[in-house]
Amino acid sequence: MARPVRCRRICFEPRYDSFAPCGEAGREQVLLTVDEFEAVRLIDHERKTHEQCARQMGISRTTVTEMYERARTKIADCIVNGKTLYISGGNYALCDGSAWRCCGKKCDRAEYAAETAKRKEDESMKVAVTYENGNVFPHFGHTEQFKIYEIEDGRVTGTQVTDTKGSGHGALAGWLFDLKVDTLICGGIGAGAQAALAQAGIRLYGGVSGSADDAVEALLSGTLSFDPNVHCNHHGEGHHHESGHPCGKDRHGCAGNGCGC
């Protein structure tokens, strides 16, 4: 008797459900399931390993690899042969926030410690900390410096302090991505900046204060105290929370008014 297929956990359904060659929609079609899309999103876009992807989706690594390879084959078929790609269906359930850092909704401390310990065994890390005078600077979008930590085998192997050169909150996520940073430690940070970091595949540990070096050591030991629901909280500096524009969203142009978490 065949084993039942395990439901795959996804963070959100795709924003776009079809792609077609310019002027060629209606030709031969290829169906990419939503769970296959999620595997590609996590591995290719968020740069997660197959094992990390499997833990986030709640399935085995073997299943992730099979889905990922199947999805890549379908995408290649569409690109090479000019077919229309539709994203729909599959065996999945929307995340309820119970997975470690999944969607940033919840964070179980035990899972966080286990994930950190496993990650430091399996891969190198590049951690950025908002930085001022040895401490974690309290506002992401206003920081003038980051301290960058190179991590290998669970140990800090190198550091450097780098200036943001006037980059505002809307550009900092891309700036960190270009530096190949995969983890950020900071104080307050707005919703728009959090979304930009998530899009860049950068893990966020917000609501942190005190020594930057101590924060990184705590991260590596799985004991970092942080706030998974961190938000920008220095009100009265040009924010627009009341009007429905969360701090950090580029499109409402609040950066010029002092908003910048």
C-alpha positions as CSV (number, residue, x, y, z in Angstrom):
1,M,0.0,0.0,0.0
2,A,1.5,3.3,-1.1
3,R,2.2,5.9,1.6
4,P,0.0,9.0,1.5
5,V,1.5,12.1,0.0
6,R,2.4,14.6,2.8
7,C,1.0,18.0,2.4
8,R,3.6,20.7,1.7
9,R,3.7,23.9,3.7
10,I,4.1,27.1,1.7
11,C,4.5,30.7,2.9
12,F,2.1,32.3,0.4
13,E,0.6,31.6,-3.0
14,P,2.4,33.1,-6.0
15,R,1.6,36.7,-6.8
16,Y,1.7,35.8,-10.6
17,D,0.2,32.6,-11.9
18,S,1.2,32.6,-15.5
19,F,4.1,33.5,-17.8
20,A,4.2,33.5,-21.6
21,P,6.5,34.5,-24.4
22,C,5.7,38.0,-25.7
23,G,2.7,37.7,-28.1
24,E,2.7,33.9,-27.9
25,A,0.2,33.2,-25.1
26,G,-2.1,30.4,-26.0
27,R,0.5,28.1,-27.4
28,E,1.4,24.8,-25.7
29,Q,1.0,25.1,-21.9
30,V,3.0,23.7,-19.0
31,L,1.6,23.4,-15.4
32,L,3.9,24.2,-12.5
33,T,2.3,23.2,-9.1
34,V,2.3,25.7,-6.2
35,D,4.5,23.4,-4.1
36,E,7.0,23.1,-7.0
37,F,7.0,26.9,-7.3
38,E,7.7,27.1,-3.5
39,A,10.7,24.8,-3.8
40,V,12.2,26.9,-6.6
41,R,11.4,30.1,-4.6
42,L,13.2,28.9,-1.5
43,I,16.2,27.3,-3.2
44,D,16.9,29.7,-6.1
45,H,15.4,33.0,-4.8
46,E,16.1,32.8,-1.1
47,R,19.3,30.7,-1.6
48,K,18.3,28.0,1.0
49,T,19.8,24.6,0.9
50,H,17.6,21.6,0.0
51,E,17.7,20.6,3.7
52,Q,16.6,24.0,4.8
53,C,13.8,24.0,2.2
54,A,12.6,20.6,3.4
55,R,12.4,21.7,7.0
56,Q,10.5,24.9,6.1
57,M,8.0,23.0,3.8
58,G,7.7,20.1,6.3
59,I,8.7,17.3,3.9
60,S,11.8,15.2,3.3
61,R,14.9,16.4,1.5
62,T,14.4,13.7,-1.1
63,T,11.0,15.0,-1.9
64,V,12.3,18.6,-2.2
65,T,15.0,17.5,-4.6
66,E,12.5,15.6,-6.8
67,M,10.1,18.6,-6.8
68,Y,12.9,21.1,-7.5
69,E,14.3,19.1,-10.4
70,R,10.9,18.6,-11.9
71,A,10.1,22.3,-11.6
72,R,13.4,23.3,-13.2
73,T,12.8,21.0,-16.1
74,K,9.3,22.5,-16.6
75,I,10.7,26.1,-16.5
76,A,13.5,25.2,-18.9
77,D,11.0,23.7,-21.3
78,C,9.0,26.9,-21.3
79,I,12.0,29.2,-21.8
80,V,13.6,27.0,-24.5
81,N,10.5,26.0,-26.4
82,G,8.4,29.2,-25.9
83,K,5.6,27.5,-23.9
84,T,3.2,29.2,-21.5
85,L,3.8,28.5,-17.9
86,Y,0.8,28.3,-15.5
87,I,1.2,28.0,-11.7
88,S,-1.7,26.3,-10.0
89,G,-2.7,23.3,-7.9
90,G,-0.6,20.8,-6.0
91,N,-0.7,19.3,-2.6
92,Y,0.0,22.2,-0.2
93,A,-1.3,24.1,2.8
94,L,-0.6,27.8,3.6
95,C,1.8,28.3,6.5
96,D,0.3,29.1,9.9
97,G,3.5,30.6,11.1
98,S,4.6,27.6,13.1
99,A,7.8,26.9,11.1
100,W,11.1,28.5,12.2
101,R,11.2,32.0,10.7
102,C,8.6,31.0,8.1
103,C,6.9,34.2,6.9
104,G,8.3,35.9,10.0
105,K,5.1,35.2,11.9
106,K,6.3,33.2,14.9
107,C,9.5,31.9,16.3
108,D,9.9,29.0,18.6
109,R,13.1,29.4,20.6
110,A,14.0,25.8,20.7
111,E,13.6,25.5,16.9
112,Y,15.7,28.6,16.5
113,A,18.5,27.2,18.6
114,A,18.4,23.9,16.8
115,E,18.3,25.6,13.4
116,T,21.2,27.8,14.2
117,A,23.3,24.9,15.5
118,K,22.6,22.9,12.4
119,R,23.3,25.8,10.0
120,K,26.7,26.6,11.6
121,E,27.7,22.9,11.1
122,D,26.6,22.8,7.5
123,E,27.5,26.1,5.9
124,S,29.4,29.4,6.1
125,M,27.5,32.5,7.0
126,K,28.0,36.3,6.4
127,V,26.3,38.3,9.2
128,A,25.7,42.1,9.1
129,V,25.0,44.1,12.2
130,T,23.8,47.7,12.3
131,Y,26.8,49.3,14.0
132,E,27.8,52.3,16.1
133,N,30.7,52.5,18.6
134,G,30.8,48.7,19.2
135,N,27.0,48.3,19.7
136,V,24.0,47.4,17.6
137,F,22.6,50.6,16.2
138,P,18.9,50.9,17.1
139,H,17.4,51.9,13.7
140,F,18.1,49.9,10.5
141,G,17.4,52.6,8.0
142,H,19.4,55.3,9.8
143,T,22.6,53.2,10.4
144,E,25.7,54.7,8.9
145,Q,27.7,51.6,9.3
146,F,27.5,47.8,9.3
147,K,29.9,45.4,10.9
148,I,30.2,42.4,8.7
149,Y,31.2,39.0,10.2
150,E,32.5,36.1,8.2
151,I,31.5,32.8,9.8
152,E,33.0,29.4,9.1
153,D,32.3,26.2,11.0
154,G,30.5,28.1,13.7
155,R,33.3,30.6,14.4
156,V,34.0,34.2,13.4
157,T,36.9,34.1,10.9
158,G,36.9,37.8,9.9
159,T,35.2,41.1,10.4
160,Q,35.1,44.5,8.8
161,V,33.2,47.7,9.4
162,T,31.8,49.3,6.2
163,D,30.0,52.6,5.6
164,T,26.5,52.6,4.1
165,K,27.5,55.8,2.1
166,G,24.2,57.4,2.6
167,S,22.1,54.5,1.4
168,G,18.5,54.8,2.8
169,H,16.3,52.0,4.1
170,G,14.9,51.4,0.6
171,A,18.4,50.6,-0.8
172,L,20.0,48.8,2.1
173,A,18.5,45.4,1.5
174,G,20.0,45.4,-2.0
175,W,23.2,46.7,-0.7
176,L,23.5,43.9,1.8
177,F,22.5,41.4,-0.9
178,D,25.4,42.6,-3.1
179,L,27.8,42.1,-0.2
180,K,26.5,38.5,-0.1
181,V,25.2,38.9,3.4
182,D,22.7,36.2,4.4
183,T,21.9,37.3,8.0
184,L,21.1,40.7,9.6
185,I,21.1,41.7,13.2
186,C,19.5,45.0,14.0
187,G,17.3,47.0,16.4
188,G,14.1,48.6,15.1
189,I,13.1,48.0,11.4
190,G,10.0,48.9,9.4
191,A,7.7,46.6,7.6
192,G,8.8,47.6,4.1
193,A,12.4,47.0,4.9
194,Q,11.6,43.6,6.4
195,A,9.8,42.7,3.2
196,A,12.8,43.8,1.1
197,L,15.1,41.7,3.2
198,A,12.8,38.7,2.9
199,Q,12.8,39.2,-0.9
200,A,16.6,39.3,-0.9
201,G,16.6,36.0,1.1
202,I,18.3,37.7,4.2
203,R,17.4,36.2,7.6
204,L,16.4,38.9,10.1
205,Y,17.0,39.1,13.8
206,G,15.5,42.4,15.0
207,G,14.9,44.1,18.3
208,V,18.5,43.4,19.4
209,S,20.6,45.8,21.5
210,G,24.0,45.9,23.2
211,S,27.4,44.8,22.0
212,A,27.5,43.8,18.3
213,D,30.2,41.2,18.9
214,D,28.2,39.6,21.8
215,A,25.1,39.5,19.6
216,V,26.9,37.5,16.9
217,E,28.3,35.1,19.5
218,A,24.9,34.6,20.9
219,L,23.5,34.0,17.4
220,L,26.1,31.3,16.9
221,S,25.4,29.6,20.2
222,G,21.6,29.7,19.7
223,T,21.0,32.1,22.6
224,L,20.4,35.4,20.9
225,S,17.5,37.4,22.4
226,F,15.6,39.0,19.6
227,D,12.0,40.0,18.7
228,P,10.4,38.1,15.8
229,N,7.7,40.8,15.7
230,V,10.0,43.7,15.7
231,H,8.8,47.0,14.2
232,C,10.0,50.5,13.8
233,N,9.2,52.3,17.0
234,H,10.8,55.7,17.0
235,H,7.6,57.6,16.4
236,G,7.4,61.3,15.7
237,E,10.1,61.3,13.0
238,G,8.0,61.6,9.9
239,H,6.2,58.2,10.2
240,H,2.9,57.5,8.6
241,H,1.5,54.6,10.5
242,E,-1.8,56.3,11.2
243,S,-2.4,56.9,7.5
244,G,-1.8,53.3,6.5
245,H,1.7,53.6,5.2
246,P,4.0,51.4,7.2
247,C,7.5,52.7,7.9
248,G,10.0,51.5,5.4
249,K,7.9,51.4,2.2
250,D,9.7,53.1,-0.6
251,R,6.7,54.1,-2.6
252,H,5.2,56.5,-0.1
253,G,8.5,58.5,0.0
254,C,8.8,58.8,3.7
255,A,12.6,58.5,3.7
256,G,13.0,62.2,3.2
257,N,10.9,62.9,6.3
258,G,13.1,61.0,8.7
259,C,11.5,57.7,8.3
260,G,14.1,55.0,7.9
261,C,13.8,52.0,10.1
